[in-house]
Amino acid sequence: MGHLALCEHHVNENTMDNLDTLLQRAGELAKAGNLDEALTLLAEAPPELHTLGRYQFAKGTLLFHTSKLDDAIIAFENAIRVGPPIPEFFS
């Protein structure tokens, strides 16, 4: 993955709407047991979404639940690095 530079505070509203829609759909797939399909959906998302903390957190969560632990750790580290703080980290 390329360098993660964007912070969600510096992203336009349309991009954030796209992220919300993507994460909602990925969550629905995951809840239905389609974890690999949810990961594919995330992977095919526009590149600007890959740089956002919430995207990386969702990716890490899916990777964790598919036992891809090394990749999950990287995604969680990326999420923390690009922030902002995500309440789910602390619950």
C-alpha positions in Angstrom: 0.0 0.0 0.0 1.2 3.5 -0.7 1.8 6.2 1.8 -1.2 7.1 3.9 -1.3 10.9 4.1 -4.9 12.0 4.3 -6.7 12.8 7.6 -10.5 12.6 7.6 -10.6 16.2 8.8 -9.2 17.2 5.4 -11.5 15.2 3.1 -14.5 16.6 1.3 -18.0 15.7 2.3 -18.7 13.6 -0.8 -15.7 11.4 -0.1 -17.0 10.9 3.5 -20.4 10.0 2.2 -18.8 7.4 -0.1 -16.9 6.0 2.8 -20.0 5.8 4.9 -21.9 3.9 2.1 -18.9 1.6 1.5 -18.5 0.7 5.2 -22.3 0.2 5.6 -22.3 -2.2 2.7 -19.2 -4.0 3.9 -20.7 -4.3 7.4 -23.9 -5.9 5.9 -21.8 -8.4 4.0 -19.7 -9.2 7.0 -22.8 -9.7 9.2 -24.2 -12.1 6.6 -21.0 -14.1 6.8 -19.5 -12.9 3.6 -16.2 -11.7 4.9 -14.2 -12.3 1.8 -16.8 -10.4 -0.3 -16.6 -7.6 2.2 -12.8 -7.5 1.9 -13.1 -7.5 -1.9 -15.5 -4.6 -1.8 -13.1 -2.6 0.3 -10.2 -3.5 -2.0 -12.1 -2.2 -5.0 -13.0 1.1 -3.3 -11.6 4.3 -4.8 -8.0 4.9 -3.8 -8.7 8.0 -1.8 -10.8 6.0 0.7 -7.9 3.6 1.4 -6.1 6.5 3.1 -8.7 7.1 5.7 -8.6 5.8 9.3 -12.1 4.4 9.4 -11.4 2.5 6.1 -8.2 1.0 7.6 -10.0 0.1 10.8 -12.8 -1.7 8.9 -10.2 -3.5 6.8 -8.3 -4.5 9.9 -11.4 -5.8 11.5 -12.3 -7.9 8.5 -8.8 -9.2 8.2 -8.8 -10.1 11.9 -12.0 -12.1 11.5 -10.6 -14.0 8.5 -7.5 -14.9 10.5 -5.2 -12.7 8.4 -3.6 -11.4 11.6 -0.4 -9.8 10.2 -2.4 -7.9 7.6 -4.9 -6.9 10.3 -2.2 -5.5 12.5 -0.8 -3.4 9.6 -4.3 -2.0 8.8 -4.9 -1.2 12.5 -1.5 0.6 12.7 -2.4 2.6 9.6 -5.8 3.5 11.1 -4.1 4.8 14.2 -1.5 6.7 12.3 -3.9 8.6 10.0 -6.7 8.9 12.7 -8.7 10.7 13.9 -9.2 8.6 17.0 -12.0 6.1 16.4 -14.2 5.3 19.4 -14.2 1.6 18.4 -10.5 1.4 19.3 -11.3 2.1 22.9 -14.5 0.0 23.5 
